[in-house]
Amino acid sequence: MSQERKGNDRMSDIQAITGLGASQLKVMREKANEARKQKYLEESKKRLGRIAETKIKTSFVGAIAACEELIGFLWGNGEDALTPEQEEFKQLWEQLRNRIMTNGNNQIRAFKNELEKNTVHWDRHHIKVSASSLSDYGTAEGFTVRTPKGNEDDKATGK
């Protein structure tokens, strides 16, 4: 039985069960596809938001950690008893640290607000590589190189 005929039989079965006509089923299918696309776009936007937030936080928290590591001795970082000079530096450091954290968090909020104004579609890392492009850069051992016609005869062995 051909694919087209199987599809028609399924459509007839669905119409018999639901009592809906072909045009009504088509409209329902289109609405379901549109809803699926919208959900995918929203999930893509949320994904980008999470990734960007993590990267922005890593930037400013990493900068704070580097300062504490390299010049933390000025405010007695990790020490119990502080000198008066270290106390002054510690107060300055706390002010600076709070400003960095506030600025970083404001940038995350600004990015998320900007993101809401845009449509995001995640391409899911689709990569197409042709055999001719591999030959320009060499080959890696163990990879199968497929020619545009789907021929898998060529094995990239790296030799």
Sequence and secondary structure as in RCSB ss.txt:
>XXXX:A:sequence
MSQERKGNDRMSDIQAITGLGASQLKVMREKANEARKQKYLEESKKRLGRIAETKIKTSFVGAIAACEELIGFLW
GNGEDALTPEQEEFKQLWEQLRNRIMTNGNNQIRAFKNELEKNTVHWDRHHIKVSASSLSDYGTAEGFTVRTPKG
NEDDKATGK
>XXXX:A:secstr
  HHHHHHHHHHHHHHHH   HHHHHHHHHHHHHHHHHHHHHHHHHHHHHHHHHHHHHHHHHHHHHHHHHHGGGG
TTT SS  HHHHHHHHHHHHHHHHHHHHHHHHHHHHHHHHHTS     TT     HHHHHHH   TTEE   TT 
    EE   
